[in-house]
Amino acid sequence: MKTVSVLGSTGSVGTQTLGLLAAAPDRYAVQALVGGRNAVLLAEQAKSLHARIAVIADEAAYPALRDALAGTGIEAASGPDSVVAAAAEPADWTMAAISGAAGLLATLAAIRRGAAVALANKEALVCAGEVMLAAVAQHRATLLPVDSEHNAIFQALEQANRDAVERITLTASGGPFRTASLEEMARARPEAALRHPIWSMGAKISIDSATLMNKGLELIEAARLFGLTGEAIDVLVHPQSVVHGMVHYRDGSVLAELGSPDMRTPIAHALAWPQRIATPAPRLDLARVGSLTFEAPDDARFPALGLARAALAEGGGAPCVLNAANEVAVAAFLDRRIGFLDIAATVDHVMEHVGTERPGSIEAVLALDARAREAAARRCADAGRPAA
């Protein structure tokens, strides 16, 4: 029986992971569950899966969690230190799905255990790629990509032929504004940006998909995961979201991973790797899909992808600054304090005005992240202020 921990169990990826665990109770034993603010759901999850530890990141939610777990024998805790401590608990496999830079310390703690870490927090490699990968090498941990695109590349990448790879292609659905004009996007409200045509995701990642920043972050993560330069990573808009990634080899062969757009498939692949388990995900019916189309992304309407490429090319702390500014800008848009097009403009401004020196430790990463957030908050305040 494999012992598992799920960091971010109350989020979209976390809840789908727990659904797979619940379907195979004879294969998996749950060690720790970590949630953000939803103490009621976290307690239900912990009791249902007989977790040993349940941790809520929001300390204000701790009384509700403690009371809900009273008499169950499940240990309850709260706060950032407890989140990291839970990630450090012995487990054969850990799902790292705490979104944003908030998941960095917990992901690093899981890596330092030297076990398998299923990576759904792309920010871990975007913000702190060198630090994380050095820890992976030092502690002999295994990183298993969970994002559908990276998982697709992982499956199509022949380990015996890594030197024969010419490039890889990540696909993007194009989001809700794939055919929208700049004028339409300038008027867009959060409700429209959150209506993804294919995937059901959390608010932040849905907005990132609408701006194509999500694909930019994935591009940086792919470079870290697979040891590639930005020039060797293509992005194609693929509205059907059936082809998730492609690996191009020097003999002209292209290996692609296809599947229905359902996150349970890549989660299950990472959970059972190197074996495979059954999932309730719908099976791909190409005859019903009918046709698969591809198009190049429009850099003029979606500048976020270009900003991510620039950050990857610059290196150092630039990807960390990119991510921090984007998180602040997305939150401001969801709060209706800035417009949709102001998201990328904010990121661009912050990248120009915040130093991007190479952070050599997780503490330096967090310090740079904080500076970029402060700069982004100031820029958002200016962008949302009426003109004189």
DRENKOLMAR-922062 format. One record per residue (C-alpha): z, x, y; residue number from 1. Coordinates in steps of 0.1 Angstrom, whole numbers, plus 2048, in hexadecimal, padded with zeros to 3 digits. Layout:
<nodes>
Z / X / Y / NUM
...
</nodes>
This chain:
<nodes>
800 / 800 / 800 / 1
7F6 / 80D / 822 / 2
810 / 80C / 83E / 3
801 / 802 / 860 / 4
80C / 7FE / 884 / 5
7F9 / 7EA / 89F / 6
7FD / 7F4 / 8C3 / 7
7F1 / 7D7 / 8D8 / 8
7F6 / 7BD / 8BD / 9
7F5 / 79F / 8D6 / 10
7D3 / 7A8 / 8E4 / 11
7B1 / 79E / 8D7 / 12
7AC / 7BC / 8C0 / 13
7D0 / 7BB / 8B6 / 14
7D0 / 797 / 8AB / 15
7B0 / 79B / 898 / 16
7BF / 7BA / 886 / 17
7DD / 7A6 / 87C / 18
7C7 / 78B / 86E / 19
7B8 / 7A4 / 857 / 20
7DA / 7B2 / 84D / 21
7E7 / 78F / 846 / 22
7C9 / 789 / 82E / 23
7D3 / 7A7 / 819 / 24
7F9 / 7A8 / 817 / 25
7F7 / 7BC / 7F6 / 26
7E4 / 7D9 / 807 / 27
7F7 / 7DD / 828 / 28
81B / 7DF / 834 / 29
821 / 7DC / 859 / 30
838 / 7F6 / 869 / 31
837 / 7EF / 88E / 32
827 / 7D5 / 8A5 / 33
825 / 7DB / 8CB / 34
81C / 7C0 / 8E4 / 35
818 / 7BE / 909 / 36
829 / 7A0 / 918 / 37
826 / 783 / 8FF / 38
847 / 785 / 8EE / 39
843 / 763 / 8DC / 40
822 / 76E / 8CB / 41
830 / 790 / 8C3 / 42
84E / 781 / 8B2 / 43
838 / 769 / 89E / 44
822 / 787 / 893 / 45
840 / 79C / 889 / 46
84F / 780 / 874 / 47
82E / 776 / 864 / 48
826 / 79A / 859 / 49
849 / 7A5 / 853 / 50
847 / 7C2 / 86B / 51
863 / 7DB / 86D / 52
862 / 7DF / 892 / 53
856 / 7CA / 8AF / 54
853 / 7D9 / 8D2 / 55
84A / 7C7 / 8F2 / 56
83E / 7DD / 90F / 57
84B / 7C5 / 92A / 58
870 / 7CA / 92B / 59
875 / 7A8 / 93C / 60
868 / 798 / 91C / 61
881 / 7AA / 906 / 62
89B / 78E / 905 / 63
882 / 775 / 8F8 / 64
876 / 78D / 8DD / 65
89A / 796 / 8D3 / 66
8A4 / 772 / 8D0 / 67
885 / 768 / 8BD / 68
88B / 784 / 8A4 / 69
8B1 / 77F / 8A0 / 70
8BB / 77D / 87C / 71
89A / 789 / 86E / 72
8A3 / 7AD / 869 / 73
885 / 7B8 / 87F / 74
88E / 7D2 / 899 / 75
886 / 7C7 / 8BD / 76
881 / 7DF / 8DA / 77
870 / 7E0 / 8FC / 78
863 / 7F7 / 917 / 79
84B / 815 / 919 / 80
861 / 82D / 906 / 81
865 / 815 / 8EA / 82
840 / 80F / 8E8 / 83
83A / 835 / 8E4 / 84
857 / 837 / 8CB / 85
847 / 81B / 8B6 / 86
825 / 82D / 8B7 / 87
837 / 84C / 8A9 / 88
846 / 839 / 88C / 89
838 / 844 / 86A / 90
819 / 830 / 860 / 91
7FA / 839 / 84C / 92
7E4 / 827 / 865 / 93
7E8 / 81C / 889 / 94
7D3 / 805 / 89E / 95
7D3 / 812 / 8C2 / 96
7C9 / 7F3 / 8D6 / 97
7DF / 7F4 / 8F5 / 98
7C5 / 7F0 / 910 / 99
7C1 / 807 / 92E / 100
7D3 / 827 / 937 / 101
7F4 / 816 / 92D / 102
7EB / 81E / 909 / 103
7E7 / 844 / 90E / 104
80B / 84F / 904 / 105
80D / 838 / 8E6 / 106
7EB / 843 / 8D9 / 107
7F4 / 867 / 8DD / 108
815 / 861 / 8CA / 109
802 / 851 / 8AE / 110
7E9 / 86E / 8AC / 111
806 / 887 / 8AB / 112
812 / 878 / 88B / 113
7F3 / 886 / 87A / 114
7E8 / 865 / 86A / 115
7CA / 84E / 86F / 116
7C7 / 83F / 891 / 117
7AE / 822 / 896 / 118
7A4 / 826 / 8BB / 119
79D / 806 / 8CE / 120
7AB / 814 / 8EE / 121
78C / 826 / 8FC / 122
7A0 / 832 / 91A / 123
7B2 / 84B / 903 / 124
793 / 860 / 900 / 125
785 / 857 / 922 / 126
7A4 / 861 / 936 / 127
7B3 / 87B / 920 / 128
798 / 886 / 908 / 129
7A0 / 8AB / 907 / 130
7C5 / 8A4 / 902 / 131
7C0 / 88A / 8E7 / 132
7A6 / 89E / 8D4 / 133
7BB / 8BD / 8D5 / 134
7D8 / 8A9 / 8C6 / 135
7C1 / 89B / 8AB / 136
7B7 / 8BF / 8A1 / 137
7DB / 8CC / 8A3 / 138
7EB / 8B0 / 88E / 139
7CD / 8AA / 878 / 140
7CB / 886 / 881 / 141
7AD / 870 / 879 / 142
79D / 85B / 895 / 143
78B / 83C / 889 / 144
776 / 82B / 8A5 / 145
77B / 805 / 8A8 / 146
764 / 7FC / 8C5 / 147
746 / 7EC / 8B4 / 148
72E / 805 / 8C3 / 149
742 / 824 / 8B9 / 150
74A / 816 / 897 / 151
724 / 810 / 892 / 152
71D / 835 / 89B / 153
739 / 840 / 884 / 154
72A / 82C / 867 / 155
706 / 838 / 86D / 156
70F / 85D / 873 / 157
708 / 871 / 854 / 158
724 / 88B / 853 / 159
70D / 8A3 / 83F / 160
6F3 / 8A0 / 85A / 161
706 / 8A2 / 87A / 162
6F1 / 8C0 / 885 / 163
6D1 / 8AB / 881 / 164
6DC / 890 / 89B / 165
6C5 / 890 / 8B9 / 166
6D7 / 874 / 8CC / 167
6E9 / 853 / 8C8 / 168
6E4 / 831 / 8D8 / 169
700 / 819 / 8E2 / 170
6F6 / 7F5 / 8E8 / 171
703 / 7DD / 903 / 172
700 / 7B7 / 903 / 173
6F9 / 7B8 / 929 / 174
716 / 7A0 / 930 / 175
714 / 780 / 943 / 176
700 / 78F / 960 / 177
6E5 / 79F / 94C / 178
6C9 / 78C / 95F / 179
6DD / 785 / 97F / 180
6D1 / 793 / 9A1 / 181
6E7 / 7A8 / 9B7 / 182
6EB / 78B / 9CE / 183
6F8 / 775 / 9B2 / 184
710 / 790 / 9A6 / 185
71D / 795 / 9CA / 186
727 / 770 / 9C9 / 187
735 / 770 / 9A6 / 188
758 / 764 / 9A0 / 189
76F / 770 / 983 / 190
768 / 750 / 96F / 191
743 / 759 / 96D / 192
749 / 77D / 965 / 193
761 / 774 / 949 / 194
747 / 75E / 937 / 195
739 / 778 / 91F / 196
71B / 76A / 90C / 197
724 / 77A / 8EB / 198
746 / 789 / 8E7 / 199
769 / 77A / 8EB / 200
77E / 795 / 8FC / 201
79B / 79A / 914 / 202
796 / 796 / 939 / 203
794 / 7BB / 942 / 204
77B / 7C5 / 928 / 205
766 / 7A5 / 930 / 206
763 / 7B0 / 954 / 207
75B / 7D3 / 949 / 208
73F / 7C5 / 934 / 209
732 / 7B1 / 952 / 210
730 / 7D1 / 967 / 211
724 / 7E7 / 949 / 212
742 / 7FD / 950 / 213
74D / 7F6 / 92D / 214
72D / 807 / 920 / 215
734 / 824 / 938 / 216
757 / 829 / 92A / 217
748 / 826 / 907 / 218
72E / 841 / 90F / 219
74A / 859 / 919 / 220
75E / 850 / 8FA / 221
740 / 856 / 8E4 / 222
73A / 878 / 8F3 / 223
75E / 881 / 8EA / 224
75E / 871 / 8C8 / 225
73D / 880 / 8BC / 226
73B / 8A0 / 8CF / 227
71C / 897 / 8E3 / 228
710 / 89C / 906 / 229
708 / 87F / 91D / 230
6E3 / 888 / 91A / 231
6E5 / 881 / 8F4 / 232
6F3 / 85E / 8F9 / 233
6DC / 841 / 902 / 234
6E5 / 81D / 90C / 235
6D0 / 7FF / 904 / 236
6D6 / 7DB / 90F / 237
6D4 / 7C5 / 8EF / 238
6DD / 7A1 / 8F7 / 239
6E0 / 796 / 8D3 / 240
6FC / 7AF / 8CC / 241
6F0 / 7B4 / 8A8 / 242
6E7 / 7D9 / 8A9 / 243
708 / 7EA / 8B3 / 244
6FD / 80E / 8B3 / 245
6E2 / 826 / 8A7 / 246
6E0 / 84A / 89D / 247
6BF / 85D / 8A2 / 248
6B8 / 87A / 88B / 249
6A0 / 897 / 891 / 250
689 / 88B / 875 / 251
682 / 86C / 888 / 252
699 / 855 / 874 / 253
6AF / 83D / 886 / 254
6CE / 82F / 874 / 255
6DC / 810 / 883 / 256
6FB / 7FB / 87B / 257
6F6 / 7D5 / 87E / 258
70D / 7B8 / 87B / 259
718 / 797 / 88A / 260
72B / 79C / 8AC / 261
74E / 79A / 89D / 262
768 / 7B4 / 8A3 / 263
778 / 7AE / 881 / 264
75C / 7C1 / 871 / 265
763 / 7E3 / 883 / 266
788 / 7DD / 881 / 267
786 / 7D8 / 85C / 268
771 / 7F7 / 858 / 269
78B / 80C / 869 / 270
7A8 / 7FB / 857 / 271
79A / 801 / 834 / 272
787 / 822 / 83A / 273
77A / 833 / 825 / 274
779 / 813 / 810 / 275
76E / 7F0 / 81B / 276
77F / 7CE / 81B / 277
773 / 7AB / 81E / 278
774 / 799 / 83F / 279
76E / 775 / 84A / 280
755 / 781 / 864 / 281
735 / 76D / 863 / 282
719 / 77F / 850 / 283
6FA / 78A / 863 / 284
6DC / 773 / 85E / 285
6BE / 785 / 86E / 286
6A7 / 767 / 867 / 287
6BE / 751 / 87C / 288
6C0 / 76B / 897 / 289
69B / 76C / 898 / 290
695 / 78A / 8AF / 291
6A6 / 7A9 / 8BC / 292
69E / 7B4 / 8DF / 293
6A7 / 7D3 / 8F3 / 294
6A4 / 7DE / 917 / 295
6AE / 7FB / 92D / 296
6CD / 7F4 / 943 / 297
6C6 / 7EF / 968 / 298
6D9 / 80A / 97A / 299
6D4 / 7FA / 99C / 300
6E5 / 7D9 / 992 / 301
6FE / 7EA / 97C / 302
709 / 80B / 98C / 303
728 / 80E / 977 / 304
715 / 81D / 95A / 305
707 / 839 / 971 / 306
72A / 840 / 97F / 307
736 / 845 / 95B / 308
71A / 85D / 954 / 309
722 / 870 / 973 / 310
747 / 872 / 969 / 311
73E / 87F / 947 / 312
726 / 899 / 956 / 313
741 / 8A4 / 96F / 314
75C / 8A7 / 954 / 315
77F / 8B1 / 95C / 316
793 / 894 / 969 / 317
775 / 880 / 975 / 318
775 / 867 / 957 / 319
79B / 861 / 95D / 320
794 / 859 / 982 / 321
777 / 842 / 978 / 322
78D / 82F / 960 / 323
7AB / 82C / 977 / 324
797 / 820 / 995 / 325
784 / 807 / 97F / 326
7A5 / 7F8 / 971 / 327
7B2 / 7F2 / 994 / 328
791 / 7E4 / 9A1 / 329
78E / 7CC / 983 / 330
7B1 / 7BF / 989 / 331
7A9 / 7BA / 9AE / 332
78A / 7A7 / 9A5 / 333
79C / 791 / 98C / 334
7B6 / 78A / 9A8 / 335
799 / 781 / 9BF / 336
7A2 / 79D / 9D8 / 337
77F / 7AD / 9D5 / 338
75C / 7A3 / 9CB / 339
74B / 7AB / 9AB / 340
734 / 7C6 / 9BA / 341
753 / 7D6 / 9CA / 342
75F / 7E1 / 9A7 / 343
745 / 7FC / 9A3 / 344
746 / 804 / 9C8 / 345
76B / 80A / 9C6 / 346
767 / 821 / 9A8 / 347
74B / 835 / 9BA / 348
761 / 839 / 9D9 / 349
77F / 845 / 9C5 / 350
76B / 85E / 9B1 / 351
75F / 86D / 9D2 / 352
781 / 86F / 9E2 / 353
799 / 878 / 9C6 / 354
79A / 89B / 9B7 / 355
78E / 89D / 993 / 356
79F / 8BD / 987 / 357
7A2 / 8C1 / 962 / 358
7C3 / 8B3 / 956 / 359
7D1 / 8CA / 93B / 360
7ED / 8B4 / 92F / 361
7F5 / 88F / 92B / 362
80D / 892 / 948 / 363
7F0 / 89F / 95E / 364
7DA / 883 / 952 / 365
7F3 / 869 / 95C / 366
7F9 / 879 / 97E / 367
7D3 / 879 / 985 / 368
7D1 / 855 / 978 / 369
7EC / 84B / 991 / 370
7DB / 85C / 9AE / 371
7BA / 84B / 9A6 / 372
7CB / 829 / 9A4 / 373
7DB / 82E / 9C6 / 374
7BA / 837 / 9D5 / 375
7A9 / 819 / 9C4 / 376
7C4 / 801 / 9D0 / 377
7BF / 80D / 9F4 / 378
79A / 808 / 9F1 / 379
79D / 7E5 / 9E2 / 380
7B5 / 7DC / 9FF / 381
79A / 7E7 / A18 / 382
77E / 7D6 / A05 / 383
791 / 7B5 / A04 / 384
79B / 7B6 / A29 / 385
785 / 7A0 / A40 / 386
76F / 7B4 / A58 / 387
77C / 7B6 / A7C / 388
</nodes>
